[in-house]
Amino acid sequence: MPELPEVETVKLGLIRLIPGLKVKSVTSDNPKSFPNSKADVERFLIGSKVTGVHRRAKVLIIDLDTKYSLVIHLKMTGQLVFRGKENFGAGHPTNSLIGQLPDKSTRVVIYFEGNEKSVGSESSARKNRSVEQDVQKYVAASTGGSDKAGDQKRWQSYGLGPKSCQRDPALFFNDQRKFGWMRLIPTLQIEELDFFKKVGPEPLNSDFTNKVFIERLMRRRNSNIKAVLLDQTVLAGVGNIYADESLWGASIHPKLRVSDISKSKLETLHEELLYVLKLAIEKGGSTDRNYVNAEGKKGSYMSFARVFRRENQPCPRCGSIIIKTRVAGRGTHTCPNCQKG
């Protein structure tokens, strides 16, 4: 699953590009990816304007002026790719981030009304011809395989074909494994979804103090600290990478019970958790196999990782060899010297 910094990276890319855009049309090829009624889509999505983009835990929310929102979970292999005057791509790092779209992984396309048209002008006419020629070339290339008729039909279903070029801005939701989803629901009902009722507080909010952090951990005082950090009902968005990194930073062994860790150590853990999350966002997320940043480049955080995926390498603090074990069902990286059991 994506962790908080990776989803925040997606949000930061979208928030620059789509607020104020008006939805022109929507297409989808998979009801599991887009589980919304046609009536709701036509009434509350088509013709609506995007008013904002935000994140809660590992979920993205696109607010609309119809008082509905698109709630999006990328799951394992999801991507969001925007194509317009400026391009954006973030998510599972396949060629879909930079290639022609839609492709075989595209599940949903949201087309927006463009502001690029200048009807009657010579520059507009040249641009129309150029775009149509590009589309013709790509359709010809994309339909040259074994399933030529099927590919041609798919492209035409998305409004892309030799006589029907699409050059309005568009947001593509790609998902190879079809685990992700994009739900249209009333904005006021978002907090009533089971996930949002159970999820813990945001660790980067200003009110997430040392005191709040320790109180949340103590809800599972007899569990090991790593399992508690990974529990989304305790705090939101933290996954395996940032749990290992923050525990190393605080010199805490991941198997220690919460109740056996001193208050001062837990305060240090809070500081380290905020540090690694903020650093990861600054660097565009991890380069773990699942995410790239808003410009379609791999995030650089993992190049700064101090313990995660550094097994058999020296600890940057004491020089001991980092080991990998399993804690809370997850691969776990620790320094046997710095993080005593």
C-alpha positions as CSV (number, residue, x, y, z in Angstrom):
1,M,0.0,0.0,0.0
2,P,1.1,3.6,-0.5
3,E,2.2,5.4,2.6
4,L,1.3,9.0,3.6
5,P,4.2,10.7,1.8
6,E,3.5,9.0,-1.5
7,V,-0.2,9.9,-1.4
8,E,0.7,13.4,-0.3
9,T,3.0,13.7,-3.4
10,V,0.0,12.8,-5.6
11,K,-2.1,15.4,-3.9
12,L,0.5,18.1,-4.3
13,G,0.7,17.5,-8.0
14,L,-3.1,17.5,-8.5
15,I,-3.8,20.5,-6.4
16,R,-1.7,22.7,-8.8
17,L,-3.6,21.5,-11.9
18,I,-7.2,20.7,-11.5
19,P,-9.0,23.1,-9.1
20,G,-11.3,25.3,-11.2
21,L,-11.6,22.8,-14.1
22,K,-15.1,21.8,-15.2
23,V,-15.8,18.1,-15.9
24,K,-16.9,17.6,-19.5
25,S,-17.3,13.8,-19.6
26,V,-16.3,10.6,-17.9
27,T,-15.6,7.1,-19.2
28,S,-14.8,3.9,-17.4
29,D,-14.2,0.3,-18.4
30,N,-14.5,-1.4,-15.0
31,P,-17.4,-1.1,-12.5
32,K,-15.1,-2.1,-9.6
33,S,-12.8,0.8,-10.3
34,F,-15.7,3.3,-10.7
35,P,-18.6,1.9,-8.6
36,N,-21.0,4.8,-9.3
37,S,-24.5,5.0,-10.7
38,K,-25.0,6.6,-14.1
39,A,-27.6,8.9,-12.6
40,D,-25.3,10.2,-9.9
41,V,-22.4,10.7,-12.4
42,E,-24.6,12.7,-14.8
43,R,-26.2,14.8,-12.0
44,F,-23.2,15.4,-9.7
45,L,-20.0,14.8,-11.7
46,I,-20.7,15.9,-15.3
47,G,-20.7,19.7,-15.5
48,S,-19.2,20.1,-12.0
49,K,-16.2,22.2,-11.1
50,V,-13.3,21.0,-9.0
51,T,-13.1,23.1,-5.9
52,G,-10.2,21.4,-4.0
53,V,-8.0,18.4,-3.6
54,H,-6.9,16.9,-0.2
55,R,-5.7,13.8,1.5
56,R,-6.9,11.8,4.5
57,A,-4.6,9.1,5.6
58,K,-3.8,7.1,2.4
59,V,-6.9,8.3,0.5
60,L,-7.3,11.2,-2.0
61,I,-10.4,13.4,-2.1
62,I,-11.4,15.6,-5.0
63,D,-14.1,18.1,-4.0
64,L,-16.7,19.3,-6.5
65,D,-19.0,22.3,-6.5
66,T,-22.0,20.0,-6.5
67,K,-21.2,19.2,-2.8
68,Y,-20.1,15.7,-4.0
69,S,-16.5,14.4,-3.9
70,L,-14.5,11.8,-5.7
71,V,-12.8,9.6,-3.1
72,I,-9.9,7.7,-4.6
73,H,-7.8,4.8,-3.2
74,L,-4.8,3.9,-5.4
75,K,-4.2,0.6,-3.6
76,M,-1.2,-1.4,-4.9
77,T,-0.8,-0.3,-8.6
78,G,-2.9,2.8,-9.0
79,Q,-1.8,5.9,-10.9
80,L,-3.2,9.3,-11.5
81,V,-2.0,11.0,-14.7
82,F,-3.1,14.5,-15.8
83,R,-2.6,15.6,-19.4
84,G,-3.2,19.2,-20.4
85,K,-1.0,22.3,-20.9
86,E,1.1,20.8,-18.1
87,N,1.5,17.1,-17.6
88,F,1.6,15.3,-14.3
89,G,2.0,11.6,-13.3
90,A,2.2,9.9,-10.0
91,G,1.7,6.4,-8.8
92,H,2.9,2.9,-9.6
93,P,5.9,3.5,-11.9
94,T,5.0,2.0,-15.2
95,N,5.3,3.6,-18.7
96,S,1.7,4.7,-18.4
97,L,3.0,7.7,-16.4
98,I,4.7,9.0,-19.5
99,G,3.2,7.1,-22.4
100,Q,0.2,7.7,-24.6
101,L,-3.1,7.3,-22.7
102,P,-5.5,5.6,-22.4
103,D,-3.8,2.2,-22.4
104,K,-4.6,-1.3,-21.2
105,S,-4.3,-0.2,-17.5
106,T,-6.7,2.8,-17.8
107,R,-9.9,2.3,-15.8
108,V,-11.3,5.8,-15.6
109,V,-10.9,8.9,-17.7
110,I,-12.3,12.3,-16.6
111,Y,-12.2,14.9,-19.4
112,F,-12.3,18.5,-18.5
113,E,-13.4,21.5,-20.6
114,G,-10.3,23.0,-22.1
115,N,-9.4,26.7,-22.4
116,E,-7.0,26.2,-25.2
117,K,-9.5,26.7,-28.1
118,S,-9.5,29.8,-30.1
119,V,-12.2,29.2,-32.7
120,G,-11.6,30.6,-36.2
121,S,-7.9,31.5,-35.6
122,E,-5.2,30.2,-37.9
123,S,-3.1,29.1,-34.9
124,S,-6.1,27.1,-33.6
125,A,-6.6,25.5,-37.0
126,R,-2.9,24.5,-37.2
127,K,-3.1,23.1,-33.7
128,N,-6.2,21.1,-34.6
129,R,-4.4,19.6,-37.6
130,S,-1.3,18.9,-35.6
131,V,-3.1,17.2,-32.7
132,E,-5.2,15.1,-35.1
133,Q,-2.1,14.0,-37.0
134,D,-0.5,12.9,-33.7
135,V,-3.6,11.0,-32.8
136,Q,-3.7,9.3,-36.2
137,K,-0.1,8.2,-35.8
138,Y,-0.6,6.9,-32.3
139,V,-3.8,5.0,-33.2
140,A,-2.1,3.5,-36.1
141,A,0.8,2.4,-33.9
142,S,-1.4,1.2,-31.1
143,T,-3.6,-1.0,-33.3
144,G,-0.9,-2.8,-35.1
145,G,-0.8,-5.8,-32.7
146,S,-2.7,-9.0,-32.8
147,D,-6.0,-7.5,-31.6
148,K,-6.2,-4.7,-34.0
149,A,-10.0,-4.5,-34.1
150,G,-10.3,-4.7,-30.3
151,D,-7.7,-2.0,-29.7
152,Q,-9.3,0.3,-32.3
153,K,-12.7,-0.1,-30.6
154,R,-11.2,0.6,-27.2
155,W,-9.5,3.8,-28.4
156,Q,-12.7,5.0,-30.1
157,S,-14.7,4.3,-27.0
158,Y,-12.5,6.9,-25.2
159,G,-13.1,9.4,-28.0
160,L,-9.7,8.9,-29.5
161,G,-9.5,8.1,-33.2
162,P,-8.5,9.4,-36.5
163,K,-11.6,11.6,-36.8
164,S,-12.2,12.3,-33.2
165,C,-9.1,13.7,-31.4
166,Q,-9.3,14.7,-27.8
167,R,-7.2,17.6,-26.7
168,D,-9.1,18.8,-23.6
169,P,-7.4,18.3,-20.3
170,A,-7.9,14.8,-18.9
171,L,-7.3,12.9,-15.7
172,F,-6.5,9.2,-16.2
173,F,-6.9,6.7,-13.4
174,N,-4.8,3.7,-14.3
175,D,-4.6,0.5,-12.3
176,Q,-3.1,-2.7,-13.5
177,R,-4.4,-5.0,-10.8
178,K,-7.9,-3.3,-10.5
179,F,-7.8,-3.1,-6.7
180,G,-8.1,0.7,-6.6
181,W,-11.3,2.6,-6.8
182,M,-12.8,6.1,-7.4
183,R,-16.1,6.6,-5.6
184,L,-18.5,9.6,-6.0
185,I,-20.3,10.4,-2.8
186,P,-21.8,13.4,-1.0
187,T,-19.0,15.4,0.6
188,L,-20.9,15.5,3.9
189,Q,-21.0,11.7,4.0
190,I,-17.2,11.1,3.6
191,E,-16.6,11.1,7.4
192,E,-19.4,8.5,7.7
193,L,-17.5,5.9,5.7
194,D,-16.3,3.1,7.8
195,F,-12.7,3.8,6.9
196,F,-12.8,7.4,7.9
197,K,-14.6,6.7,11.1
198,K,-11.9,4.3,12.2
199,V,-8.7,5.9,11.0
200,G,-6.5,7.7,13.5
201,P,-5.3,11.3,13.5
202,E,-3.0,12.8,10.9
203,P,0.6,12.8,12.2
204,L,1.5,16.0,10.4
205,N,-1.4,18.1,11.7
206,S,-0.3,20.9,14.1
207,D,-2.4,19.5,16.9
208,F,-0.7,16.1,16.8
209,T,1.5,16.8,19.8
210,N,3.8,14.5,21.8
211,K,1.0,14.1,24.3
212,V,-1.6,13.1,21.7
213,F,1.0,10.7,20.1
214,I,1.7,8.9,23.4
215,E,-2.0,8.7,24.3
216,R,-2.7,7.1,20.9
217,L,0.1,4.6,21.4
218,M,-1.1,3.7,24.9
219,R,-4.4,2.4,23.4
220,R,-2.3,-0.7,22.6
221,R,0.2,-0.5,25.4
222,N,0.7,-4.3,25.5
223,S,1.5,-4.6,21.7
224,N,4.9,-4.2,20.1
225,I,5.7,-0.7,19.0
226,K,6.0,-1.5,15.3
227,A,2.6,-3.1,15.1
228,V,1.1,-0.1,16.8
229,L,2.7,2.4,14.4
230,L,1.3,0.4,11.5
231,D,-2.2,0.3,12.9
232,Q,-4.2,2.9,10.9
233,T,-6.7,3.2,13.7
234,V,-4.0,4.6,16.0
235,L,-2.5,7.1,13.5
236,A,-3.0,7.6,9.8
237,G,-0.8,6.9,6.9
238,V,2.3,5.3,8.4
239,G,3.6,2.1,6.8
240,N,6.6,-0.2,6.8
241,I,9.2,2.2,5.5
242,Y,8.6,5.1,7.8
243,A,8.0,2.9,10.9
244,D,11.4,1.3,10.4
245,E,13.1,4.7,9.8
246,S,11.5,6.4,12.8
247,L,12.2,3.5,15.2
248,W,15.9,3.5,14.1
249,G,16.0,7.3,14.6
250,A,14.7,6.9,18.2
251,S,16.9,3.9,18.9
252,I,13.9,1.7,19.8
253,H,13.7,-2.0,19.0
254,P,10.5,-2.7,17.0
255,K,9.5,-5.7,19.2
256,L,9.4,-3.7,22.4
257,R,6.0,-3.3,24.0
258,V,4.7,0.2,24.1
259,S,4.4,0.1,27.9
260,D,8.1,-0.8,28.2
261,I,9.3,2.3,26.4
262,S,10.1,5.4,28.4
263,K,8.2,8.6,27.9
264,S,11.3,10.4,26.7
265,K,11.9,7.7,24.1
266,L,8.4,8.0,22.8
267,E,8.8,11.7,22.6
268,T,11.9,11.2,20.5
269,L,10.0,8.7,18.4
270,H,7.4,11.3,17.7
271,E,10.1,13.8,16.6
272,E,11.7,11.2,14.3
273,L,8.4,10.1,12.8
274,L,7.6,13.7,11.8
275,Y,11.2,14.2,10.5
276,V,11.1,11.1,8.2
277,L,7.6,11.9,6.9
278,K,8.5,15.5,6.1
279,L,11.7,14.5,4.5
280,A,10.0,11.9,2.3
281,I,7.4,14.5,1.1
282,E,10.2,16.9,0.3
283,K,12.0,14.2,-1.7
284,G,8.9,13.1,-3.5
285,G,8.3,9.9,-1.6
286,S,10.2,6.7,-1.6
287,T,11.7,4.9,-4.6
288,D,10.2,1.7,-3.3
289,R,8.7,-0.2,-6.3
290,N,5.3,1.6,-6.0
291,Y,5.7,5.4,-6.3
292,V,7.2,8.2,-8.3
293,N,6.7,11.9,-7.8
294,A,4.5,14.5,-9.3
295,E,6.7,15.1,-12.3
296,G,6.9,11.4,-13.1
297,K,10.3,11.0,-11.6
298,K,11.2,8.5,-8.9
299,G,11.1,9.9,-5.5
300,S,14.6,10.3,-3.9
301,Y,13.8,9.5,-0.2
302,M,15.2,6.0,-0.3
303,S,18.6,7.3,-1.2
304,F,18.5,9.0,2.2
305,A,17.1,6.0,4.1
306,R,19.2,5.1,7.1
307,V,18.0,1.6,7.8
308,F,15.2,0.5,5.5
309,R,16.5,-2.0,2.8
310,R,20.0,-1.5,4.1
311,E,20.5,-5.0,5.5
312,N,24.1,-6.3,5.5
313,Q,25.3,-2.7,5.3
314,P,26.9,-0.7,8.1
315,C,24.6,1.3,10.4
316,P,25.3,5.0,9.6
317,R,25.3,5.8,13.4
318,C,27.5,3.1,14.9
319,G,28.8,1.0,12.1
320,S,27.2,-2.3,13.1
321,I,25.7,-4.4,10.4
322,I,22.0,-3.8,9.8
323,I,19.8,-7.0,10.0
324,K,16.5,-7.8,8.5
325,T,13.9,-9.8,10.5
326,R,10.1,-10.0,10.6
327,V,8.0,-8.0,13.1
328,A,4.3,-7.5,13.0
329,G,4.2,-9.7,9.9
330,R,6.5,-7.3,7.9
331,G,10.1,-7.2,6.8
332,T,11.9,-5.1,9.4
333,H,15.3,-3.5,9.4
334,T,17.2,-2.8,12.6
335,C,20.6,-2.1,14.0
336,P,21.3,-4.8,16.6
337,N,23.6,-2.3,18.5
338,C,21.5,0.9,18.4
339,Q,18.2,-0.8,18.9
340,K,18.5,-3.2,21.8
341,G,15.7,-5.7,22.3
